[in-house]
Amino acid sequence: MDSGLIILANLPCDGIFARMFHRLVEARLTALLSRFPAVTLVGPRQAGKTTLARDLVDHLGDTAVYLDLERPSDLSRIADPERYFAAHAGQLVVLDEIQRAPGLFQVLRGVIDERRRAGERTKQFLLLGSASIDLLRQSSESLAGRIAYLELTPLLVEEIDEPLRSGMDRLWVRGGFPDSFLAHDDEASYDWRLSFIQTYLERDIPALGPRIPAETLRRFWTMLAHGQGSMLNAARLAAGLAVSGHTVARYLDLLVDLLLVRRLSPWSTNAGKRLVRSPKIYVRDSGLVHALLGLPTLDTVLGHPVAGGSWEGLVIENLLAAAPPGTQAWFYRTTAGAELDLLLETQGGTRWAIEIKRSSAPTLSKGFRMACDDVQATHQLVIYPGQETFSVGDGVQVTSVLGGMAALRGHFDEL
């Protein structure tokens, strides 16, 4: 094993990045870097990818180099990428905003393959990107079998060092983008999120190619926030925007690709049931939901009809971040009334039936029990805002968001 790989392999799995938050993907990032020639870390802008990468570069010192491909000076340094990479052999090369230079993927393939043929693995790449699908398509075509993927989400409940209840409410209202969460007060956080939305609409999205009027896309994004957690009604959205259904699909694909919206598909393997076929739509960060709807404080959120859907979306994002790699996620609903807010199936074949209740005294519906039987669930969880964990019979556990995440992580450790 070469010296660069020894450095990566010996990195501790926790606490190697000196910052205010310990991000839970750190251990997996370290492990993947020690096993693959290239690792791609994707996530929305301002989620913390650059902070994570720069802290890693600082830790590695002379054995790593960082380039921001949005800076003309850094972009000019790789005008001749093969020569640049040759000059930095043995170092971890971090390429931030890699989607700005898609032509690099073919070069990376050549460099990695050449070193493999020479029996060397001294070259490692960490690629950072804010546009997931385009990035994955580009890299998978050129680097199949040579690259691993990892997503960095905005802050999770496990990553905030506060008492659970107060921290949870703050995370829910402000969302998980670190600058929003850490703002001096709710007003400053709200202003940051409004600016974030405007920057995406006016600068980031046009830079990726789509020619969509900013005001039209903002209206679409706001309509999705109003319907947080509801099933997609493309015809209603198209009528509200005075566009075609095809255009609505294109707008939705764009926001999903940018990791700003989640499209949760229905579970539909039970041919004997009349199932709902439309996906459910969530704006992935609860703070953005509230900013789009003009809800700057906890009181305004609690007084709005979106409160339940917003909290459900927050829980789903946290649970999915804690689920084992390769886990598939759906919701389940039949015309007979059977319903699950979230259904997870791991690669080990276990099925987690999950109900999300924003009530301190959650009760189970008949629909939940029917759905558990339909999908043959092996684990049954009810997630609620409280802190205690208790059983309500028939193998159903009621627990907090943290408890649900811990259960999923514990199952992962057992695999």
C-alpha positions in Angstrom: 0.0 0.0 0.0 1.4 3.4 -0.9 2.0 6.2 1.6 -1.0 8.3 0.4 -3.3 5.3 1.1 -1.7 4.7 4.5 -2.5 8.2 5.5 -6.1 7.8 4.5 -6.5 4.4 6.0 -5.1 5.6 9.4 -7.4 8.6 9.7 -9.6 8.3 12.8 -13.2 7.8 12.0 -14.4 10.6 14.2 -13.3 14.0 15.1 -10.8 14.4 12.2 -12.5 17.5 10.9 -12.1 20.5 13.2 -15.4 22.4 13.0 -18.5 23.1 15.0 -20.4 20.1 13.8 -19.4 16.5 13.6 -20.8 15.3 10.3 -21.9 11.7 10.4 -20.6 11.0 6.8 -17.0 11.6 7.9 -16.3 8.0 8.8 -17.8 6.6 5.6 -15.9 9.3 3.5 -12.6 8.3 5.1 -13.3 4.6 4.5 -14.3 5.1 0.8 -11.2 7.3 0.2 -9.0 4.5 1.4 -10.7 1.9 -0.9 -11.5 3.8 -4.2 -9.4 5.8 -6.6 -12.2 8.5 -6.6 -15.0 9.4 -4.4 -17.8 11.8 -5.3 -19.5 13.8 -2.5 -22.7 15.4 -3.6 -25.1 17.6 -1.8 -27.0 21.0 -2.2 -25.0 24.2 -2.1 -24.2 25.4 1.4 -24.7 22.0 3.0 -21.1 21.8 4.1 -19.3 19.9 1.4 -16.5 22.4 1.0 -16.0 22.8 4.8 -15.7 19.0 5.1 -13.2 18.8 2.2 -11.1 21.7 3.2 -10.8 20.4 6.7 -9.6 17.1 5.3 -7.1 18.9 3.1 -5.8 20.8 6.1 -5.5 17.6 8.1 -3.5 15.9 5.3 -1.2 18.9 4.7 1.2 18.5 1.8 -0.4 15.2 0.8 -3.6 17.0 -0.5 -4.5 19.9 -2.7 -7.8 21.7 -3.2 -9.2 23.4 -6.3 -12.4 25.3 -6.6 -13.5 25.0 -10.2 -15.8 28.1 -9.9 -12.6 30.2 -9.4 -11.0 31.2 -12.7 -7.6 31.0 -11.1 -8.1 27.4 -10.0 -9.7 26.5 -13.3 -6.7 27.8 -15.2 -4.4 25.6 -13.1 -5.9 22.5 -14.8 -5.9 23.9 -18.3 -3.6 20.9 -19.0 -5.2 18.5 -16.5 -3.0 15.5 -17.3 0.2 17.5 -16.6 -1.4 19.0 -13.4 -2.4 15.6 -12.1 1.1 14.2 -12.9 2.7 17.0 -11.0 0.5 16.1 -7.9 1.0 12.4 -8.0 0.7 10.9 -4.6 -1.6 13.6 -3.3 -5.3 13.7 -2.7 -6.7 16.1 -5.3 -10.0 17.7 -4.3 -12.0 19.1 -7.2 -14.9 21.3 -5.9 -17.9 22.0 -8.2 -16.8 19.3 -10.6 -19.9 19.7 -12.7 -18.4 22.9 -14.0 -15.7 20.9 -15.9 -17.4 17.7 -17.1 -14.6 17.1 -19.6 -12.3 16.2 -16.6 -14.1 12.8 -16.1 -12.5 11.3 -19.2 -9.1 12.6 -18.1 -9.6 11.1 -14.6 -10.4 7.8 -16.1 -7.1 7.8 -18.1 -5.1 8.8 -15.1 -6.6 6.1 -12.8 -6.3 3.4 -15.4 -2.7 4.2 -16.2 -1.8 4.0 -12.6 -3.6 0.7 -12.2 -1.7 -0.8 -15.1 1.5 0.3 -13.4 0.5 -1.4 -10.2 0.1 1.9 -8.4 -2.7 3.4 -6.4 -1.0 6.6 -5.4 -3.6 8.8 -7.1 -6.9 9.6 -5.2 -9.6 12.1 -6.1 -12.3 13.7 -4.1 -15.0 15.2 -6.3 -17.6 17.6 -4.9 -20.7 18.5 -6.8 -24.1 20.3 -6.3 -26.0 18.7 -9.1 -26.5 15.0 -8.4 -28.0 13.4 -11.5 -25.9 15.1 -14.1 -22.8 14.5 -12.1 -23.6 10.8 -11.5 -24.3 10.4 -15.2 -21.1 12.0 -16.3 -19.0 10.1 -13.8 -20.7 6.7 -14.3 -20.0 6.8 -18.0 -16.3 7.5 -17.6 -15.5 6.1 -14.1 -17.7 3.0 -13.7 -16.0 0.7 -11.2 -13.5 3.3 -10.2 -15.6 5.6 -8.1 -17.8 5.6 -5.0 -20.7 8.0 -4.2 -21.7 9.7 -1.0 -24.3 12.3 -0.2 -23.9 15.1 2.4 -27.3 16.4 3.5 -27.9 19.5 5.5 -27.6 19.1 9.3 -29.3 16.1 10.9 -30.8 15.8 14.4 -27.8 13.7 15.5 -25.4 16.4 14.4 -26.6 19.2 16.6 -25.3 19.6 20.1 -28.4 20.8 21.9 -31.0 19.4 24.2 -33.3 17.3 22.0 -36.5 19.2 22.2 -35.2 22.8 21.7 -32.6 21.7 19.2 -35.3 19.8 17.2 -37.6 22.7 17.1 -34.8 25.0 15.9 -33.7 22.5 13.3 -37.3 22.1 12.1 -38.0 25.8 11.8 -34.7 26.9 10.4 -33.7 23.8 8.4 -30.4 22.1 8.3 -28.2 24.4 6.3 -25.5 25.4 8.8 -25.6 29.1 8.2 -29.3 29.2 8.6 -29.3 27.0 11.7 -26.5 29.0 13.4 -27.9 32.4 12.6 -28.1 34.9 15.5 -31.9 34.8 15.5 -34.9 33.6 13.5 -35.0 36.8 11.5 -31.4 36.5 10.4 -32.0 32.8 9.6 -35.1 33.6 7.6 -33.2 36.3 5.6 -30.4 33.9 4.9 -32.8 31.3 3.5 -34.6 33.9 1.3 -31.2 34.9 -0.1 -30.3 31.3 -0.7 -33.5 30.7 -2.7 -32.9 33.8 -4.8 -29.3 32.9 -5.5 -30.3 29.4 -6.7 -33.0 30.9 -8.9 -30.9 33.7 -10.4 -27.4 32.2 -10.5 -27.0 28.5 -9.8 -29.8 27.1 -11.9 -29.1 29.2 -15.0 -25.4 28.3 -14.7 -26.4 24.6 -15.1 -28.1 25.3 -18.4 -31.9 25.4 -17.9 -33.5 28.6 -19.3 -36.4 28.9 -16.9 -37.7 32.3 -15.7 -36.7 32.7 -12.1 -40.2 33.9 -11.0 -41.9 30.9 -12.7 -39.6 28.4 -11.0 -40.0 30.2 -7.6 -43.8 29.9 -8.0 -43.4 26.2 -8.8 -41.1 25.6 -5.8 -43.6 27.5 -3.6 -46.5 25.4 -4.8 -44.6 22.3 -3.9 -44.0 23.7 -0.4 -47.7 24.4 0.0 -48.4 20.7 -0.8 -45.5 19.4 1.3 -45.9 15.6 1.7 -48.9 15.4 -0.6 -49.2 13.3 -3.7 -48.1 14.9 -7.0 -50.9 16.5 -9.0 -49.2 17.5 -12.2 -52.3 18.7 -13.8 -53.1 21.1 -11.0 -49.5 22.4 -11.0 -49.5 22.9 -14.8 -52.8 24.8 -14.6 -51.5 27.0 -11.8 -48.4 27.9 -13.8 -50.1 28.0 -17.2 -47.6 25.5 -18.6 -47.8 21.9 -20.0 -47.6 18.7 -17.9 -44.3 18.0 -19.7 -42.9 21.3 -18.5 -44.0 20.6 -14.9 -42.1 17.2 -15.1 -39.0 19.0 -16.3 -39.2 21.5 -13.5 -39.6 18.8 -10.9 -36.8 16.7 -12.4 -34.5 19.8 -12.1 -35.3 20.3 -8.4 -34.9 16.6 -7.7 -31.6 16.6 -9.5 -30.3 19.5 -7.4 -31.2 17.6 -4.2 -33.7 20.2 -3.2 -36.9 18.1 -3.6 -37.5 14.5 -2.9 -39.9 12.4 -5.0 -41.0 9.5 -2.8 -42.5 6.7 -5.0 -45.3 4.4 -3.9 -44.6 0.8 -3.1 -46.4 -1.2 -5.8 -45.3 -4.8 -5.8 -48.6 -6.1 -4.4 -50.6 -6.8 -7.5 -53.6 -7.9 -5.5 -54.2 -4.4 -4.0 -55.6 -1.2 -5.5 -52.7 1.1 -4.8 -52.1 4.8 -5.1 -49.7 5.3 -8.0 -48.7 9.0 -7.8 -45.4 9.9 -5.9 -45.4 12.1 -2.8 -43.4 15.3 -3.1 -41.3 16.9 -0.3 -39.1 20.0 -0.3 -36.1 18.3 1.4 -35.1 21.1 3.8 -37.9 22.2 6.2 -36.3 25.6 6.6 -36.7 26.2 2.8 -40.4 25.1 3.1 -41.0 27.7 5.7 -39.1 30.5 3.8 -41.0 29.8 0.7 -44.3 30.1 2.6 -43.3 33.2 4.6 -43.0 31.4 8.0 -40.0 32.8 10.0 -40.8 31.5 13.5 -42.0 28.5 15.4 -45.3 30.1 16.1 -46.0 30.9 12.5 -45.1 27.4 11.5 -47.3 25.8 14.1 -50.2 28.0 13.0 -49.9 27.0 9.3 -51.6 23.9 7.7 -48.2 22.8 6.4 -46.9 22.1 9.9 -47.7 18.3 9.8 -46.2 17.8 6.3 -43.2 19.9 7.1 -42.4 17.9 10.2 -43.0 14.6 8.3 -40.5 15.7 5.7 -37.9 16.5 8.3 -38.3 13.1 9.9 -38.0 11.3 6.5 -34.8 13.1 5.6 -33.2 12.2 8.9 -34.3 8.5 8.8 -33.1 8.1 5.2 -29.7 9.6 6.1 -29.4 6.9 8.9 -30.6 4.0 6.8 -28.0 1.4 5.6 -26.5 2.0 2.1 -28.6 0.5 -0.6 -31.9 0.9 1.3 -34.9 1.6 -0.9 -37.6 4.0 0.3 -41.3 4.3 -0.6 -44.6 5.2 0.9 -47.6 2.8 0.9 -51.3 3.6 0.4 -54.2 1.6 -0.9 -57.7 2.8 -1.8 -58.9 0.6 1.1 -57.2 2.9 3.6 -54.0 1.0 4.4 -51.2 3.6 4.7 -47.5 4.0 5.7 -45.7 7.3 5.7 -42.4 5.6 4.9 -41.5 2.0 3.9 -37.8 1.1 3.9 -36.4 -2.2 2.6 -32.7 -2.9 3.2 -30.4 -5.0 1.1 -30.7 -7.6 3.8 -34.4 -8.0 3.0 -35.8 -6.4 6.1 -38.8 -4.1 5.8 -39.4 -1.1 8.1 -42.9 0.2 8.3 -42.8 3.7 9.7 -45.6 6.1 10.8 -44.8 9.7 11.5 -47.0 11.5 14.1 -46.6 15.1 15.3 -48.4 14.3 18.5 -47.1 13.8 22.0 -49.6 10.9 22.4 -49.6 9.1 19.1 -52.3 6.5 18.4 -52.1 3.8 15.8 -54.7 3.7 13.0 -56.3 0.6 11.5 -54.7 1.7 8.2 -51.2 1.4 9.7 -51.8 -2.1 11.0 -53.4 -3.2 7.6 -50.4 -1.8 5.7 -47.9 -3.6 8.0 -49.7 -6.8 7.2 -49.8 -6.0 3.4 -46.1 -5.4 3.1 -45.1 -8.1 5.6 -43.1 -5.6 7.7 -40.3 -7.0 9.9 -39.9 -3.8 11.9 -42.6 -1.3 12.9 -41.9 2.2 14.1 -43.9 5.2 15.1 -41.9 8.4 15.2 -43.2 11.2 17.4 -41.9 14.5 18.9 -41.3 13.0 22.4 -38.1 11.6 23.9 -39.1 8.3 25.4 -39.3 5.0 23.6 -42.1 2.5 24.4 -44.0 -0.3 22.9 -47.7 -0.2 22.0 -48.0 -3.9 21.4 -47.7 -6.3 18.4 -44.1 -5.3 18.0 -44.7 -1.6 17.3 -42.2 0.8 18.9 -42.9 4.4 19.5 -39.8 6.5 19.5 -38.2 9.9 18.8 -36.4 10.8 15.6 -33.1 10.1 17.3 -34.5 6.7 18.4 -35.5 5.9 14.9 -32.1 6.8 13.5 -30.4 4.8 16.2 -32.6 1.8 15.4 -31.7 2.0 11.7 -28.0 2.5 12.4 -28.1 -0.5 14.9 -29.6 -2.7 12.2 -26.9 -1.5 9.8 -24.1 -2.5 12.3 -25.6 -6.0 12.5 -25.5 -6.6 8.7 
